């Protein structure tokens, strides 16, 4: 169970509301930007998994950062992440899952969210940033620049309200398309997020998207 955060959990900590997300990162050299600081909010102590048939985004940017928060038992932690940003993104057949362990009297509880299963009505997002720890996909890029200084990224640039080393490694592309996406992430923020055909289910035990 790679995505399950260990430690005891009280019932009041079991959150049912999450922001669904999916990440696009290139399978090429991604450097962690030295001196990067955490996002503008404290992340939860649980990674979530996302699977999608495809993701297509415009104005793709990527740079290194650090996400920080507390584990489920209240201990401070920090994790390196690859932050991926898009001006616009469409996602086909998205599945998101997170497992909350050790809920009193119940045990493990899994939250499963699905949307955009109709290719003609995909999930749509604008100004989206994704804090990713692991990704598997087939990727294709148009007009890509690798090794750009993070401070040179524009529209989108470095996520507002956060800081990263402006001289650190980054990359950008006019268009990015990923297929067969499987990813683990800590957080997502977006200007808008439209989920067509949204379905949300709770399961006793462990039921993940992959």
Secondary structure, DSSP 8 states (H G I E B T S, - for coil): -TT---S---GGG-------------SS-----TT----SS-B-S--EEEEEEEEEEEEEEEEEEEEEEE-TTS-EEEEEEEEEEEEEEEEEEEEEEEEEEEETTTEEEEEEEEE--STTS-EEEEEEEEEEEEEEEEEEEEEEEEEEEGGG--SS-S-TT----TTSEEEEEEEEEEEEEEEEEEEEE-SEEE-TT-EEEEEES-----
